[in-house]
Amino acid sequence: MGISNKIEVEEVSCETYGLDISSYKHSLFITPEWMSSVSDKGPVRYLHFVSNGQVVAKLSGLVLVGSKLVGKYLFFYAGPGLIDHTPQMYDRCMAALMVYARKKNYAK
């Protein structure tokens, strides 16, 4: 996997996230409407997974705060919505999500 195949995670607005979500194989539980209904539980993060300038997956979740030992963490109700619904793409997106979480200091 070369640099051109690298996947980066980008935070986007709710509006940007929802524009073409129907193009992705996704769960109801990552839609802007669902996230709006649970947003009282914590700040929502709308994420795009980008490779070669194209959004290859979308995921939304909450930032929750645990104990002082645990710290803040990301909580997702479902996995990412993928354009290319393959185990390899899923694995690549999860690896990119781990990098993103470490950069943002999320515990898990």
C-alpha positions in Angstrom: 0.0 0.0 0.0 1.7 3.2 -1.2 1.2 6.8 -0.2 -1.4 7.2 -2.9 -3.6 4.6 -1.2 -3.3 6.2 2.3 -6.6 7.0 4.0 -6.9 10.2 6.1 -9.7 11.0 8.4 -11.2 14.5 8.2 -13.8 16.1 10.5 -16.5 17.7 8.5 -19.7 19.7 9.2 -23.1 17.9 9.5 -24.2 19.5 6.3 -21.1 18.3 4.3 -21.4 14.8 5.8 -25.1 14.4 4.9 -24.8 15.6 1.3 -24.3 12.3 -0.4 -24.6 9.7 2.4 -27.1 7.7 0.3 -24.2 6.8 -2.0 -22.6 4.8 0.8 -23.6 1.4 2.2 -24.4 2.6 5.7 -26.5 2.0 8.8 -29.3 4.2 9.9 -27.2 4.8 13.1 -24.6 6.9 11.4 -27.0 9.3 9.6 -27.2 13.0 10.6 -30.8 12.5 11.7 -29.8 9.7 14.2 -26.8 11.7 15.5 -29.0 14.7 16.0 -31.4 12.6 18.1 -28.6 11.5 20.4 -26.5 14.7 20.4 -27.6 15.6 24.0 -25.2 12.8 25.1 -22.1 14.5 23.8 -20.5 16.4 20.9 -21.0 14.8 17.5 -18.0 14.1 15.2 -18.8 13.7 11.5 -15.9 11.9 9.8 -14.9 11.5 6.2 -12.3 8.9 5.2 -10.4 10.3 2.2 -8.1 8.5 -0.2 -6.6 10.2 -3.3 -9.0 13.2 -2.8 -12.1 11.0 -2.7 -14.3 10.2 0.2 -14.3 6.4 0.5 -16.2 6.1 3.8 -18.2 8.1 6.3 -18.7 7.6 10.0 -20.3 9.7 12.8 -20.2 9.3 16.5 -20.1 10.9 19.9 -17.2 12.2 22.0 -17.9 11.0 25.5 -16.0 11.7 28.7 -15.1 8.8 31.0 -13.3 8.8 34.3 -10.0 10.6 34.8 -8.3 7.3 34.2 -10.2 6.6 30.9 -10.5 10.2 29.6 -12.4 11.2 26.5 -13.3 8.6 23.9 -15.2 8.1 20.7 -18.5 6.1 20.7 -20.1 4.9 17.5 -23.5 3.2 17.1 -22.4 1.4 13.9 -19.4 0.9 11.6 -18.5 3.2 8.7 -20.6 3.6 5.5 -18.4 2.4 2.7 -18.3 3.0 -1.1 -16.3 -0.2 -1.6 -17.9 -2.6 0.9 -15.0 -5.0 1.3 -13.2 -6.4 4.3 -10.0 -4.8 3.1 -11.5 -1.3 2.9 -13.1 -1.7 6.3 -9.7 -2.7 7.8 -8.0 0.3 6.1 -10.6 2.7 7.5 -10.3 1.2 11.0 -6.5 1.7 10.8 -7.0 5.3 9.7 -9.5 5.8 12.6 -6.9 4.6 15.1 -4.4 7.1 13.8 -7.0 9.9 14.0 -8.0 8.9 17.6 -4.3 8.9 18.7 -3.8 12.4 17.2 -6.9 13.7 18.9 -6.0 12.1 22.2 -9.0 9.8 22.4 -8.6 6.9 24.8 -10.5 4.4 22.7 
